[in-house]
Amino acid sequence: MVGRKWWTVINGKKMTAFGMNRRASFVGVSGIILVLLALVWRSHRAPVSEQALSGEDEQAMVIEVAGGEFVEFRQSDKLFNVSAEVARKEVVEAMKHAWGSYVKHAWGKDELAPLSRVGVETFGGCTGITIVDAADSLYIMGLKEEFEKARSWIAGVDFNCVDEDVSAFETTIRSLGGLMSLYELTDDKVFLEKAESLGNSLRHSFDEKHTVPSNSCNLKQKDCHVGSRASIAGIGTSQLEWRALAYHTRKRELKQAAKESQCVMMGLMNASPPAKLAPTNVSPAHYDERDLTGGELDKLCPNHRHFRLSGNARTGAEGDSYYEYLLKVYLQGGSSEGFYREEFDRQVRMLFEHHVEYEWPVRLYDRKGDAMQHLACFFPGAIALGVMTNRGSLSEGQTKKWTEIAEGVAESCYLMYHITDSGLSGDSSDLNPKGARSYGPYLQRPEVIEAQFYLWRHTKDPKYRAYAWKIFEAIQKHTKVPAGYCGLATVNGPSPTKKDSMESFFLAETLKYLYLIFSDDDVLPLDEWVFNTEAHPLKIRDDLVSKLA
């Protein structure tokens, strides 16, 4: 069990174990309490009783936060006291409010500024990124009228209207991923046609002139700036989307783009140092020092690119989704490409060895002492998915260890919310035994709820539904406004300052994962679907690899 260092409440007084040991009269009592607490936490995977606990008799955990204040964390915080059906309906109502506000005040624009009640262009304009990003959430939640409105817009949109440079990464995960998910969910060819049109513009990010795939493309001109530097997340997070598109269209140019995307990932694998988590900075190289693909890279792309990785490894921005896609590309292809799984397992081992602080609060860091990023909280979910889809690559002991570490980190990710005045996390958090604080804006990010979703599916511990519900309640209390949902510029203080933005991923990811954690497992079962990094579900296919050959 990963370590935990808690403070204890006795008869309403907050005391550290060290303080209690200085009082001889409490020596025996403190020892008993600490043993009992250890037993409680050691059994944390067992289902928690739905029966309410006595407030006065309940042993509470507390953590010291900045300024010497304490925040309590009681066993009752792990109780899910709302029915899943009621919770699910509340999330659907939230989706209806968010979507309805966008339709009323920002229709056709990329995103909604909910305080100003106007639409804003954040991804080149004219494509309505929120519509494309949110449409599969509408479909999954059964909002038929709202979905049909989204479909009508998408049927008429021309992605070649964007006559300025946009992020290939963001356009791929949000728009191309969203369109392919919609097609695989509905079998409606309008979505495939739009995805094919978009793909014919985006595929130029892999043109031969780029020594590193470009992340800046003009969709109308079908041209991308020459790429020479990138991050592993920026170029290592497109394979799911391209493979799905190529599988369905069978078009030569798009199949080649799918191959190029895979060869990029394989090249990144070969460039990764053998005893460290993969660094994030990518630059061109002249050759590969090793081959982790068993010859598959040379077979798929005989004239493939070579990469050099440098700088620091990052558990959050610029690194995160590359590690995630190693596993998910393996799953999408029916678990037939074992070298992807082997590299995912190796990267997780490097994470455990070099980037986890095991003293409670269990936390991830880039460099020891760094704050933990909210973005890094995707890791517990990816690790849990790795355990659930393990086909013998992990021993029984490794399975247990992976699960315990994933749960420990996920607990700390929830703590990032629990310690703030708003109940919502800032974008960074300092978590350590001497104090904890979460700071920066609340950006409506999904990673913590995403991790809770996967751990709920894996363990069926109701605390994950309880945590998700408490976060949802905080979202409702502090970010719901008459014209949608906003972010927060600050997460602490009596009246957290609101931020005039409603991110498209709030509808595509945050609300979707909230809906799914309160749904049955047969809603998008994880042995049939894999989610891209924007939470767009794509089909797992045993024949995908052979059809793309």
Order of alpha helices (4+ residues) and beta strands (2+ residues): beta-beta-alpha-alpha-beta-beta-alpha-beta-beta-alpha-alpha-beta-alpha-alpha-beta-beta-beta-alpha-alpha-alpha-beta-alpha-beta-alpha-alpha-beta-beta-beta-alpha-alpha-beta-beta-alpha-alpha-beta-beta-beta-beta-alpha-beta-beta-alpha
